Every structure is written in structure tokens, then in C-alpha cells.
Amino acid sequence: MTLVTAFDEVIDELRQADRLLLTTHENPDGDALGSLLGMHHVLCEMGKDSVMFMSPKEMQLAPEYRHMDFDGLVSEPPPDVGQRTIVFLDCGNIDRMPVDFAQRPGLSLLNIDHHHDNTNFGTVNLIVPEAACTAEIVFGIAKELEVPITPTIADALYVGLVTDTGRFMYESTTPAAHRMAAELIEAGVSTHDVYRRLYESLPLARLELLGLALSRVRRSPDGTVILTHITREDFRHTGSDESDSEGIVDHLRAIAGPVLAALVRELAGDGREGLRKVSLRATDGSVDVSRIARSYGGGGHRQAAGFTTALGLDELLARVRDEVAEQRRT
């Protein structure tokens, strides 16, 4: 199926469906949340019965996203879920929203995403790796459906755009991304307000957690990989939660020299004891971190990816260093 055909099929499905359920991946970031909320309001403008779903453990959003109004969001699927069109947004793999109902046979499932390693799990797969973010794809869908970009839709999609482009600094920032930003601003987005909500309204606990992480920075012997870690005790000591680890790895990414930065976060609860979440960031174009993440069962983008592992810090650092060396040799 070509990209044009997939786009047309998604448009047809959205026009014909009366009842829909929208969801995204676990541990949702700004693009996941912005795409989810933006698409929901697009469908509501069309008079559709749209329901947003996230599993109960995802309901406590990171502080920077708590200003977003997810009124009506459900943590249990509605009784008629089998008759609804299911729309996955910004989710590269269906297992990243681990709920049984989404994998029932016979569902109409639209997979809308920009991750280049998407597993094409939908009945229709609209995957646009060239898009700066999934919010950009939703923006194009809204325009094709001739839905006015209201201030509410614009604000949600702008959150997705500004976060997934790293405030328009990542290599994913294209001319189309800037044109989209201009149209969203014309539709009513206050860029200063969004910036304040996302980056200047954070709890003190996050700064304290960052301090602990920066005190433990280590490099691989060849200097190509820089890594730090945070523990469950760090969260308890600072009064922070897992969402407060957001952005720590980007401080490492800013250091001159290494080509890969990694944050290792200790997990706990729900059978996760002994596991660590690893967030990877590339600092230049010589390494595709999504290849490394996929080799451990994770995924993501060329410059930002992640996975979960039981490896200890020393072994993890050594393995990531070896994978970086292998990629740079080829």
C-alpha cells in the first residue's frame, strides 16, 4: 500500500466511522498526548462519538502536560469497543499499549504514526517517517477533512510539534514543520504560554533529581558514550516520580565529544523489580539509536529511542559502546 493510498483509506475510515476509540503508547510524551487530544477534537468537530483511552497507570501525566484538558478520558474500554474504530496514534508497536482489547480479531484498527520502525500492526497503516511528529500527520488529516483548526486543536498539535522537534532544534525539523507552526500560531496558539507550561512550570523535585543524575555521569573509555543513572531511592529522596526524569538525558546530549547519551532509570512495581529503562539520544548523524533499542526489544527514532533491560550498568555501558563502534565502522 502506498502512502497516498493509506492516507486516502484513513480519511475514508474517519469519514465513515460514527464511533471511535483513540489511544497512544504507554508513558506518553508530548507528541503522543498532543496527537491524541488533537485528533479527538477534530473528530468531535465532525460530530463523531470519540473516546480517548489510556490504561490506568498512564493517567498520572508528567507535570508539563497536566495543563492539557483530557476531559472524558477513560481508563476502561467502553462496552461497545468491539464496534468502534480503534485509532492508534504515535505508537510504533501495538505492545506499547499493552491492553487485551486492542488485539481482538476483527477490529478496524487505524495505525497513524511517524516512527520509521513501526511494525504496521493496523488494518490500515499510515506511517510517515518524514513527518516531524505524529501531530503533523494529524494536522494534515484535519485539513483534508476540512475541519477548522480551532484554538483547542491548534494548542494540542503545537505541543506535539514543539516537543518532538526539541523546540525546533532536532534534525527532524523540516520546512513543513515550520509552516505548520506558522498556521497553528495563526489559529490562536500562544507560543510563550506553551513554552512556559512545558518548560518553565516544573516542580523543584525535578531539579533535585537532575542534580543527582549529573553527579553520576560516566563515559565509556573511548569517550563515545556518556551515561548516568537514577534509582528508586532517588525518587523517594527527592519526592519526585518517574515523569520527573524527562529531559535529563538531553543535558548529557549537550556535552561535546560523545556521539550517544544514555539515561538509565531503575524501575519498580508491577513485576518490574530488577529492570531498568534506558533512554538513548544520538548527538550526531553517525549513530542510529533506534537500531540499538530494537536489538533489546525497544524502538524509537534515529536520534531518540529507548528499551528496558535487566543488564547492570557496567555491562550496559560496554554493550552500547560496542554497538556504537560497530555502527561507526560500517
TORGU-429685 format. One line per field, with one value per residue (C-alpha): x, y, z. Coordinates in steps of 0.001 Angstrom, whole numbers, plus 500000, padded with zeros to 6 digits. Layout:
residues N
c1 c(X,...)
c2 c(Y,...)
c3 c(Z,...)
This chain:
residues 330
c1 c(500000,501412,501478,498846,496579,496997,496209,493087,491947,492395,490381,487601,487554,487348,484546,482507,483035,480471,482105,485853,488299,491643,494761,498543,501623,502474,504464,503060,505211,504150,503593,501543,499348,499088,498155,495610,493917,494135,492593,489852,488796,488997,486545,484314,484159,482861,480133,481710,481416,485103,486528,490144,491635,494756,495450,495070,498822,499244,496615,499096,500688,504043,503696,504356,501330,498837,497541,496102,492373,491665,488071,486293,489459,488663,490839,488438,487237,483561,481196,480856,484611,484252,482038,484326,487096,490318,492866,496432,498466,502267,502600,505318,504280,500898,502604,503450,499814,499556,495803,493995,491001,493122,494349,490996,490488,488128,488740,489047,492369,493970,497695,498846,502496,505837,508266,510331,510400,506615,505511,502454,500041,496888,494281,495292,498806,499526,503235,505059,508693,509387,506912,508477,505893,502621,500873,501959,500111,497006,497277,497251,494277,492310,492941,491929,488721,488136,487885,488648,491796,490281,492478,491961,493137,495993,497258,497279,499061,501598,502544,503238,505236,507383,508261,509070,511270,513129,511838,512658,516288,516313,517175,513519,512643,511669,510337,506923,507233,507820,504932,502701,503858,503006,499478,498924,500035,497657,494924,495456,498457,500354,503926,505040,502238,503043,506744,506011,503694,506119,509481,509135,506489,508285,508483,511612,511869,512781,515776,516911,516627,518649,521356,521690,521844,524525,526638,526940,527872,530330,531883,532968,536761,536749,534623,531847,529123,528058,525697,524078,521517,518838,517450,514149,515746,516455,512734,511872,514596,513593,509840,509809,508203,509210,507926,510463,513271,512109,514786,517743,519250,519148,521575,524027,523368,524646,528148,530824,532529,530182,528004,525437,523915,522010,519852,519253,516269,515597,512052,509943,506455,504197,506875,509480,511985,515477,514603,515945,514503,517175,516659,519098,519905,522256,524335,525175,524216,526807,524645,521065,519985,516735,518825,520369,516980,515382,518108,516866,513164,512592,512396,512112,513753,517270,518119,515871,514933,514555,514290,514008,516747,517971,521623,523838,525320,528843,527697,525137,527730,530118,527462,526180,529763,530377,527182,528193,531631,530045,527716,530511,532668,530003)
c2 c(500000,503391,506359,508142,505089,504708,508383,508119,504984,506660,509652,507359,505383,508534,509938,506742,505779,507071,505734,505695,504961,506773,505680,506058,504436,503862,506582,509124,512083,515439,514166,511195,513401,516265,513914,512099,515270,516999,514074,513757,517369,517027,514126,515981,518904,516379,515265,511865,509844,509853,508349,508738,505753,505300,502456,503370,503506,506206,508547,510471,512676,514423,517921,519717,518040,518408,521665,519705,519109,515401,515712,512428,510324,506737,504044,501213,500464,501223,498239,498797,498831,495941,498112,501151,502049,501962,504664,504281,507493,507775,504108,502155,498783,497617,496134,499681,499978,496576,496080,492939,494556,496279,492932,491220,489778,491563,495114,498006,499484,502632,502971,506596,507218,508675,506134,504582,501228,500962,497310,498027,496364,498110,497126,500447,501794,505454,505684,508869,508761,512084,513864,515786,514306,512407,515710,516831,513861,514669,518265,517044,514777,517664,519817,517027,516520,520287,520613,524151,524314,525683,527166,523948,521737,524112,524127,520318,519854,522562,520704,517617,519615,521620,518649,516118,518575,519516,523095,523063,522041,518343,517235,516206,519926,520432,523413,521722,521750,525486,526067,524024,526084,529294,528057,526926,530306,531972,529672,531007,529311,531500,530268,531936,530314,526874,527333,528398,525424,522899,524152,526764,525384,522331,521117,521660,517884,517597,519903,517891,514666,516229,517166,513570,512313,514805,513820,510265,510901,508433,507979,504918,504546,505670,508727,507904,507150,509241,507726,508372,506610,507251,504838,504250,505706,508927,509277,508704,511044,513949,513362,513071,510489,508767,511598,513919,512070,513626,515802,514551,512705,515900,517538,514728,515093,518670,517574,517870,514646,511665,510521,508830,509841,507437,507743,504536,504633,501911,500536,499054,497668,495526,492869,495376,494886,494396,496110,499404,501771,503087,506318,506884,510096,510495,513655,513477,511514,508757,506526,505279,504702,503031,500120,499669,499923,497390,494849,494918,494825,498584,501159,504802,507251,507537,510205,509215,505707,503511,499997,498038,495718,493759,494434,496043,499471,498320,495654,498005,500733,498240,496786,500174,501316,498209,498804,502407,501274,498693,501249,503759,501148,500345)
c3 c(500000,499032,501369,499265,499340,503102,503636,501488,503332,506727,505516,504258,507502,509619,507480,507638,511276,513770,516932,517550,520339,520303,522153,522130,523628,527287,529068,526607,525592,524167,520641,521842,524025,521550,518707,520878,522073,518697,516818,519449,518939,515150,515339,517793,515357,512807,515219,515869,519077,520029,523229,524394,526223,528345,530753,534440,535132,532445,533890,536075,533452,533716,535251,531968,530373,533201,531754,528813,529165,528720,529838,529161,529021,530093,531659,530858,527320,526693,526385,522634,521984,519527,517320,517431,515008,517034,516224,517469,517408,517655,518603,516795,518190,519467,522523,523650,524740,526419,526669,525543,523888,521221,519934,519497,515996,513680,514908,512489,513570,512135,512843,512429,513209,512111,513649,510860,512669,513056,512889,510676,513079,511868,509331,507752,508389,507744,508566,507532,508703,507003,509287,512170,514542,514519,515267,511789,510266,512328,511119,507505,508214,509732,506676,504299,506306,506052,509825,511039,513178,516359,519105,521104,518230,517447,521032,521263,517940,518762,521953,519836,517315,519712,521939,519216,517325,520520,520313,516566,517158,516139,512618,512211,511993,508359,506394,506655,510448,510458,508050,510346,513334,511496,510720,514313,515615,513168,514555,518067,519716,522179,521796,525027,527034,525622,526381,529960,530540,529062,530250,532986,535344,536680,540298,542395,542829,539144,539620,542645,540655,537838,540324,541481,537906,536895,539898,538481,534869,533405,529960,528047,527816,524187,525011,522532,525106,528108,530665,534013,536159,538751,541325,543075,546206,544255,543538,547190,548465,546217,546324,542534,540273,537051,534877,536521,534757,531482,529910,531968,529014,526937,529370,528602,524881,525057,526108,523393,522365,522885,519984,522244,525591,527834,530936,532890,535212,537763,537600,540375,540917,538720,538331,537170,540011,538616,535340,534021,531446,529090,527129,524273,522383,519430,519293,515581,512482,512877,515087,514739,518351,517256,515915,519350,521071,518712,519472,523089,522246,522225,519453,518538,516151,514740,517314,520236,521331,524378,525764,529016,530260,533270,532413,535043,534390,533542,531097,529572,529007,527427,525110,523973,523349,521207,519217,518604,517404,515087,513509,513006,511267,508668)
